[in-house]
Amino acid sequence: MTRLDNQQIAERDLRVVWHPCTQMKDHETLPLVPIARGEGPWLYDFDGRRYLDAISSWWVNLFGHCNPTINAALRQQLGRLEHVILAGFTHEPVLELSERLVKLLPEGLTRCFYADNGSAGVEVAVKMSYHYWLNRGQPAKRRFVTLSNSYHGETLGALSVGDVALYKQVYQPLLLDVITVPSPDCYAREAGEDWESHSRRMFAHMEATLERHAHEVAAVIVEPLVQCAGGMRMYHPVWLSMLREACDRHGVHLIADEIAVGFGRTGTLFACEQASIRPDFICLSKGLTSGYLPLSVVVTTEDVFDAFYDDYTKLSAFLHSHSFTGNPLACTAALATLDLFASGQVLERNRTLAARMARAAAPLADHPGVGEVRQTGMILAIEMVRDRLGRQPFDWRERRGLRAYRHALSREVLLRPLGNVLYWMPPYVLTDEEVDLLGVVTAESLELACA
């Protein structure tokens, strides 16, 4: 059998594949990285080089590549059932997963609706909230409140309720009319102001918006604690507590998009736990299957479920559907992921690992090209700036992050910066030595990028 190498794979790929979130012309000078296999936190190419997956392959991989527990569960399920329609039918994996999620989530979230990916999950929550108010006789409540710099996916509904111009601007004529409120992003805090004080002060914008628009607003949608695609910008849990109270007072739903921040990323199993709140809808995906298979779920309340429960002729049912809704293999991967959480002290170990990450990144905070090093649990970000004192950003057209990316690859580390933000969002299976390597390579990459 002919042995394949990186160049052969890349040449074939570039003839037929259109890659996501990519200007394909870049690959005239930027080599593709073909991956042959993965093991733990490492990816291996066809030429025998390896890469430490510091971004969990787009934030999905929790317990390492080719995890033996998840592999075994999937092999067993393959011999039973690969897929079945979920309309009018059910199966054991989707039932068990739903029961287990309901037990893990904040009390009162009791109904699981499945979709295929994160964007689709956000679409479900947005449609379900609007449809709830319609069924309750309040059709005017059809707008959504979102935060500046937020991101919720790239299908049209999900794109509508986000606010990252890079993804949204070109499609603006196709999108919903939403209300955008300034983010509580603590990078923007005043000198000497702590995260909590800044977040409390920024809530005045949301309060004023709900006071004025609650009669026409179906829901507020937020990424709890970390705005990931917006540059890993972070805020204090108190803002979420204030939002829950205000949504209750003004009669507006709260949608928590925990697609990127759920399942231990922020230090608790779900980020909302840190604010002791229960949203009306929580959207989960990515780490739900530990990155094995596409699956998302929106979990909501009995009150929302009851608004759709009526005689067929009333035409009040929620008719949203996906062909692969509740796929048995994907649900099995999710169950194996929950087994891994249940079988070990994952959150406790993550706190230790997060502390090691903080120590490894601490020297970067004094670099003249760093405006801030910030961290929430297993998410750490380094903001590169031209002027440290004034926090003046580099011009995005200089592509400083690309310089960092290329150097890190040469040192066997996969970083994929968000513009001028370097970040770590690794699998939960890193060793101390691997964290230290990440710190060293990131320091080198930062030095080169800021030169």
C-alpha positions as CSV (number, residue, x, y, z in Angstrom):
1,M,0.0,0.0,0.0
2,T,1.3,3.4,-1.0
3,R,2.4,5.5,2.0
4,L,0.7,9.0,2.0
5,D,2.6,12.1,3.1
6,N,1.5,15.6,4.0
7,Q,2.2,17.1,0.6
8,Q,0.1,14.4,-1.2
9,I,-2.9,14.9,1.1
10,A,-2.7,18.7,0.9
11,E,-2.5,18.7,-2.9
12,R,-5.5,16.5,-3.2
13,D,-7.4,18.4,-0.6
14,L,-6.9,21.8,-2.2
15,R,-8.4,20.5,-5.5
16,V,-11.8,19.6,-3.9
17,V,-12.3,20.9,-0.3
18,W,-13.5,24.4,0.7
19,H,-12.4,24.9,4.3
20,P,-14.4,26.7,7.0
21,C,-13.6,30.2,8.3
22,T,-10.7,30.4,5.8
23,Q,-9.6,32.6,2.9
24,M,-8.6,29.8,0.6
25,K,-6.0,32.0,-1.2
26,D,-3.9,31.9,2.0
27,H,-3.1,28.3,1.3
28,E,-0.9,29.4,-1.6
29,T,1.7,30.2,1.0
30,L,0.3,28.7,4.2
31,P,0.6,24.9,4.2
32,L,-2.4,22.8,5.3
33,V,-1.7,20.4,8.2
34,P,-3.1,17.0,7.3
35,I,-3.8,14.9,10.4
36,A,-3.5,11.1,10.3
37,R,-4.4,10.3,13.9
38,G,-4.9,11.6,17.4
39,E,-4.0,10.4,20.8
40,G,-4.7,12.2,24.1
41,P,-4.0,15.9,23.6
42,W,-1.8,15.3,20.6
43,L,-2.5,15.2,16.8
44,Y,-0.1,13.5,14.4
45,D,0.4,14.3,10.8
46,F,1.3,12.0,7.9
47,D,5.0,12.9,8.1
48,G,5.3,11.9,11.8
49,R,5.2,15.3,13.4
50,R,2.9,15.9,16.3
51,Y,0.9,19.0,17.6
52,L,-0.3,19.7,21.0
53,D,-4.0,20.5,20.6
54,A,-4.2,23.7,22.7
55,I,-7.6,24.7,21.3
56,S,-9.4,21.3,21.7
57,S,-10.0,21.2,18.0
58,W,-12.4,24.2,18.0
59,W,-13.3,23.8,21.7
60,V,-14.9,20.4,21.4
61,N,-12.4,17.8,22.7
62,L,-12.6,17.4,26.5
63,F,-10.9,14.1,27.2
64,G,-8.4,13.7,24.5
65,H,-8.4,12.2,21.0
66,C,-9.4,8.6,20.6
67,N,-10.5,8.3,24.2
68,P,-10.7,4.6,25.1
69,T,-13.9,5.0,27.1
70,I,-15.8,6.8,24.4
71,N,-14.4,4.5,21.7
72,A,-15.6,1.4,23.5
73,A,-19.1,2.8,24.0
74,L,-19.4,3.7,20.3
75,R,-18.2,0.3,19.2
76,Q,-20.9,-1.3,21.3
77,Q,-23.6,1.0,20.1
78,L,-22.7,0.4,16.5
79,G,-23.8,-3.2,16.8
80,R,-27.2,-2.2,18.0
81,L,-28.5,0.9,16.3
82,E,-26.9,3.6,14.2
83,H,-30.0,5.9,13.7
84,V,-33.7,6.0,13.8
85,I,-36.2,8.8,13.3
86,L,-37.0,10.5,16.6
87,A,-40.6,11.6,15.6
88,G,-42.9,8.9,17.0
89,F,-39.9,6.7,17.9
90,T,-37.4,6.7,20.7
91,H,-34.3,4.8,21.8
92,E,-32.4,4.0,24.9
93,P,-29.4,6.4,24.4
94,V,-31.5,9.5,23.9
95,L,-33.7,8.6,26.9
96,E,-30.8,8.0,29.2
97,L,-29.0,11.1,28.1
98,S,-32.1,13.3,28.6
99,E,-32.6,11.9,32.1
100,R,-29.0,12.4,33.1
101,L,-28.9,16.0,31.7
102,V,-32.0,16.9,33.6
103,K,-30.4,15.7,36.9
104,L,-27.2,17.6,36.2
105,L,-28.7,20.9,35.1
106,P,-30.1,23.6,37.3
107,E,-33.4,22.5,38.8
108,G,-36.4,23.3,36.6
109,L,-34.8,22.5,33.3
110,T,-36.7,19.4,32.5
111,R,-37.4,19.1,28.7
112,C,-34.7,18.2,26.2
113,F,-35.0,19.1,22.5
114,Y,-32.2,17.8,20.2
115,A,-30.5,19.2,17.1
116,D,-27.4,18.6,15.2
117,N,-24.9,21.4,16.1
118,G,-24.5,24.6,18.1
119,S,-26.0,26.9,15.6
120,A,-29.0,24.7,15.1
121,G,-29.5,24.6,18.9
122,V,-29.5,28.4,19.1
123,E,-32.1,28.4,16.2
124,V,-34.2,26.0,18.3
125,A,-34.1,28.2,21.4
126,V,-34.8,31.4,19.4
127,K,-37.8,29.9,17.5
128,M,-39.1,28.2,20.6
129,S,-39.1,31.4,22.7
130,Y,-40.9,33.4,20.0
131,H,-43.4,30.6,19.5
132,Y,-44.0,30.4,23.2
133,W,-45.1,34.0,23.4
134,L,-47.2,33.5,20.2
135,N,-49.0,30.5,21.8
136,R,-49.5,32.5,25.0
137,G,-51.3,35.2,23.0
138,Q,-48.4,37.8,22.9
139,P,-47.4,37.9,19.3
140,A,-45.7,41.3,19.7
141,K,-42.9,39.7,21.7
142,R,-40.7,38.7,18.7
143,R,-37.5,40.6,19.1
144,F,-34.3,39.5,20.8
145,V,-31.7,41.3,23.0
146,T,-28.1,40.4,22.5
147,L,-24.7,41.6,23.7
148,S,-22.2,43.5,21.7
149,N,-19.3,41.3,20.6
150,S,-21.4,38.2,21.1
151,Y,-21.4,35.1,18.9
152,H,-24.0,32.4,18.7
153,G,-23.4,30.6,15.4
154,E,-23.5,31.2,11.7
155,T,-26.9,30.0,10.5
156,L,-29.1,33.1,9.8
157,G,-31.1,33.0,13.0
158,A,-28.0,32.4,15.2
159,L,-26.0,35.0,13.2
160,S,-28.8,37.5,13.8
161,V,-28.5,37.3,17.6
162,G,-24.7,37.6,17.5
163,D,-22.6,40.7,17.0
164,V,-19.2,39.9,15.7
165,A,-18.9,42.0,12.6
166,L,-16.4,39.8,10.8
167,Y,-19.1,37.0,10.5
168,K,-22.2,39.1,10.5
169,Q,-21.7,42.3,8.5
170,V,-21.9,40.9,5.0
171,Y,-25.2,39.1,5.7
172,Q,-26.9,42.0,7.5
173,P,-29.7,42.4,4.9
174,L,-30.8,38.8,5.6
175,L,-31.0,39.0,9.3
176,L,-33.5,39.6,12.1
177,D,-33.8,43.0,13.7
178,V,-32.3,42.6,17.2
179,I,-31.5,45.0,20.0
180,T,-27.8,45.1,20.9
181,V,-26.7,46.1,24.4
182,P,-23.1,46.9,25.5
183,S,-21.3,43.8,26.8
184,P,-20.1,43.7,30.4
185,D,-16.7,42.7,29.0
186,C,-14.2,43.4,31.8
187,Y,-11.4,44.2,29.5
188,A,-13.1,47.6,29.1
189,R,-13.2,48.3,32.9
190,E,-11.8,51.6,34.2
191,A,-8.4,51.8,35.8
192,G,-8.6,50.4,39.4
193,E,-12.1,48.9,38.8
194,D,-12.6,45.3,39.7
195,W,-14.5,42.8,37.6
196,E,-17.6,42.8,39.8
197,S,-17.9,46.6,40.0
198,H,-17.5,46.9,36.3
199,S,-20.1,44.2,35.6
200,R,-22.6,45.8,38.0
201,R,-22.1,49.2,36.4
202,M,-22.5,47.8,32.9
203,F,-25.8,46.2,33.8
204,A,-27.5,49.6,33.7
205,H,-27.6,49.3,29.8
206,M,-29.5,46.0,30.0
207,E,-31.9,47.3,32.6
208,A,-32.7,50.4,30.5
209,T,-33.2,48.3,27.4
210,L,-35.6,45.9,29.1
211,E,-37.5,48.8,30.7
212,R,-38.1,50.3,27.3
213,H,-38.5,47.2,25.1
214,A,-39.8,44.3,27.3
215,H,-43.3,44.5,25.6
216,E,-41.7,43.4,22.3
217,V,-38.8,41.2,23.5
218,A,-39.1,37.5,23.5
219,A,-35.7,36.7,25.1
220,V,-32.2,37.9,26.0
221,I,-29.5,35.6,24.7
222,V,-26.0,35.5,26.3
223,E,-22.8,33.5,26.5
224,P,-22.4,33.0,30.3
225,L,-19.1,34.4,31.6
226,V,-17.0,34.2,28.4
227,Q,-17.6,35.7,24.9
228,C,-15.5,33.1,23.2
229,A,-15.4,33.9,19.4
230,G,-15.5,37.6,20.4
231,G,-11.9,37.3,21.6
232,M,-12.4,35.3,24.9
233,R,-13.7,38.4,26.6
234,M,-14.9,37.7,30.2
235,Y,-17.2,39.2,32.8
236,H,-18.2,38.6,36.4
237,P,-21.1,36.2,37.4
238,V,-22.9,38.9,39.2
239,W,-24.0,40.3,35.9
240,L,-25.9,37.0,35.1
241,S,-27.6,37.2,38.5
242,M,-28.8,40.7,37.8
243,L,-29.9,39.6,34.3
244,R,-32.0,36.7,35.7
245,E,-33.8,39.0,38.1
246,A,-34.5,41.6,35.5
247,C,-35.8,39.1,33.0
248,D,-38.2,37.7,35.6
249,R,-39.3,41.2,36.5
250,H,-39.9,42.3,32.9
251,G,-41.4,39.0,31.7
252,V,-38.6,38.1,29.2
253,H,-37.0,34.7,28.6
254,L,-33.3,34.1,29.3
255,I,-31.4,31.9,26.8
256,A,-28.0,30.7,28.0
257,D,-25.7,29.7,25.2
258,E,-23.3,27.3,27.0
259,I,-22.2,25.7,23.7
260,A,-18.6,26.7,24.3
261,V,-18.5,27.2,28.0
262,G,-20.5,24.2,29.3
263,F,-19.1,20.9,30.6
264,G,-16.4,22.2,32.9
265,R,-14.8,24.9,30.8
266,T,-15.3,27.7,33.3
267,G,-14.6,25.8,36.5
268,T,-18.1,24.5,37.2
269,L,-20.0,21.9,35.1
270,F,-22.1,24.7,33.7
271,A,-21.2,28.4,33.8
272,C,-24.6,29.5,35.0
273,E,-23.9,27.7,38.3
274,Q,-21.5,30.4,39.2
275,A,-24.3,32.9,39.3
276,S,-26.8,30.4,40.9
277,I,-29.3,31.0,38.1
278,R,-31.5,28.8,36.0
279,P,-32.1,30.1,32.4
280,D,-35.3,29.4,30.6
281,F,-33.3,27.7,27.8
282,I,-29.8,26.4,27.9
283,C,-28.1,25.4,24.6
284,L,-25.4,22.7,24.8
285,S,-23.1,21.2,22.1
286,K,-19.4,20.9,21.5
287,G,-18.1,19.2,24.6
288,L,-21.5,17.4,25.0
289,T,-20.0,14.5,22.9
290,S,-16.4,15.4,23.8
291,G,-16.0,16.3,20.1
292,Y,-16.8,12.9,18.7
293,L,-20.0,13.5,16.8
294,P,-22.2,16.5,16.1
295,L,-25.1,16.9,18.6
296,S,-26.8,19.7,20.4
297,V,-29.6,20.0,22.9
298,V,-31.8,22.8,24.2
299,V,-33.1,22.1,27.6
300,T,-36.1,24.1,28.8
301,T,-38.8,24.3,31.4
302,E,-42.3,22.7,32.0
303,D,-43.8,26.1,31.5
304,V,-42.4,26.4,28.0
305,F,-43.3,22.8,27.2
306,D,-46.8,23.3,28.3
307,A,-47.3,26.3,26.0
308,F,-47.0,23.8,23.0
309,Y,-49.0,20.9,24.5
310,D,-52.5,21.0,23.0
311,D,-54.8,19.2,20.6
312,Y,-53.3,18.8,17.1
313,T,-56.0,20.9,15.5
314,K,-54.8,23.9,17.5
315,L,-51.6,23.9,15.4
316,S,-49.5,24.9,18.4
317,A,-46.9,22.2,18.2
318,F,-43.2,23.0,17.7
319,L,-42.5,21.5,14.3
320,H,-38.8,22.3,14.1
321,S,-36.9,19.1,13.1
322,H,-33.5,17.7,11.9
323,S,-33.0,14.4,10.2
324,F,-30.4,13.4,12.7
325,T,-32.2,14.6,15.8
326,G,-31.1,12.5,18.8
327,N,-28.8,10.3,16.8
328,P,-28.1,7.2,18.9
329,L,-24.4,7.2,18.2
330,A,-24.0,10.8,19.1
331,C,-26.1,10.3,22.3
332,T,-23.9,7.3,23.2
333,A,-20.8,9.5,22.8
334,A,-22.5,12.1,25.1
335,L,-23.3,9.4,27.7
336,A,-19.7,8.2,27.7
337,T,-18.6,11.8,28.2
338,L,-20.9,12.1,31.2
339,D,-19.5,8.7,32.5
340,L,-16.0,10.3,32.4
341,F,-17.2,13.2,34.4
342,A,-18.8,10.8,36.9
343,S,-15.9,8.4,37.2
344,G,-13.2,10.9,38.2
345,Q,-12.6,14.2,39.9
346,V,-12.7,16.0,36.6
347,L,-13.7,19.5,37.9
348,E,-11.3,19.2,40.8
349,R,-8.4,18.3,38.5
350,N,-9.4,21.0,36.1
351,R,-9.0,23.6,39.0
352,T,-5.5,22.3,39.6
353,L,-4.7,22.3,35.8
354,A,-6.2,25.8,35.5
355,A,-3.8,27.0,38.3
356,R,-0.9,25.5,36.4
357,M,-2.0,27.3,33.3
358,A,-2.1,30.5,35.2
359,R,1.4,30.0,36.4
360,A,2.7,29.1,33.0
361,A,1.1,32.3,31.5
362,A,2.0,34.7,34.4
363,P,5.3,35.9,32.8
364,L,3.5,37.0,29.7
365,A,1.5,39.6,31.6
366,D,4.6,41.9,31.8
367,H,5.4,41.7,28.1
368,P,5.2,45.2,26.4
369,G,2.9,43.7,23.7
370,V,0.3,42.3,26.1
371,G,-2.7,44.4,27.2
372,E,-4.1,41.7,29.5
373,V,-3.8,38.0,30.5
374,R,-7.2,36.8,31.6
375,Q,-8.6,33.5,32.7
376,T,-11.9,31.8,33.6
377,G,-11.4,28.2,34.5
378,M,-9.9,26.2,31.6
379,I,-10.0,29.3,29.2
380,L,-7.0,31.6,29.2
381,A,-6.4,34.5,26.8
382,I,-3.6,36.9,26.1
383,E,-4.5,40.2,24.4
384,M,-1.8,41.4,22.1
385,V,-1.6,45.2,21.8
386,R,0.6,47.8,20.0
387,D,0.6,50.1,23.0
388,R,0.4,48.5,26.5
389,L,-0.5,51.6,28.4
390,G,-3.2,52.8,26.1
391,R,-4.2,49.3,25.1
392,Q,-4.1,50.3,21.4
393,P,-4.7,47.2,19.3
394,F,-2.6,46.1,16.4
395,D,-4.2,46.7,13.0
396,W,-6.0,43.5,12.1
397,R,-4.6,43.6,8.6
398,E,-1.1,43.0,10.0
399,R,-2.3,39.5,11.0
400,R,-0.1,39.2,14.1
401,G,-2.0,36.2,15.2
402,L,-1.1,34.4,12.0
403,R,2.6,34.9,12.8
404,A,2.0,33.3,16.3
405,Y,0.1,30.4,14.7
406,R,2.9,29.6,12.2
407,H,5.6,29.7,14.8
408,A,3.6,27.6,17.3
409,L,3.1,24.9,14.6
410,S,6.8,24.8,14.0
411,R,7.2,24.1,17.7
412,E,4.5,21.3,17.7
413,V,1.7,23.3,19.3
414,L,-1.6,24.1,17.7
415,L,-2.6,27.7,18.6
416,R,-5.3,29.3,16.5
417,P,-5.5,33.0,17.6
418,L,-8.7,35.0,17.4
419,G,-7.3,38.1,15.7
420,N,-4.9,39.7,18.2
421,V,-5.9,37.3,21.0
422,L,-3.8,34.2,21.8
423,Y,-5.7,31.7,23.8
424,W,-5.6,28.3,25.5
425,M,-8.6,26.1,25.6
426,P,-7.0,22.7,25.9
427,P,-8.4,19.2,26.6
428,Y,-8.7,18.3,30.2
429,V,-6.0,15.6,30.0
430,L,-2.9,17.8,29.7
431,T,0.1,16.9,31.9
432,D,2.0,19.6,33.8
433,E,4.9,19.2,31.4
434,E,2.5,19.8,28.5
435,V,1.1,23.0,30.1
436,D,4.7,24.2,30.6
437,L,5.5,23.5,26.9
438,L,2.4,25.5,26.0
439,G,3.7,28.4,28.1
440,V,7.1,28.4,26.5
441,V,5.9,28.1,22.9
442,T,3.2,30.8,23.5
443,A,5.9,33.2,24.9
444,E,8.0,32.6,21.8
445,S,5.0,33.1,19.5
446,L,4.1,36.3,21.3
447,E,7.6,37.7,21.0
448,L,7.6,37.0,17.2
449,A,4.1,38.3,16.7
450,C,4.7,41.6,18.4
451,A,8.1,42.2,16.9
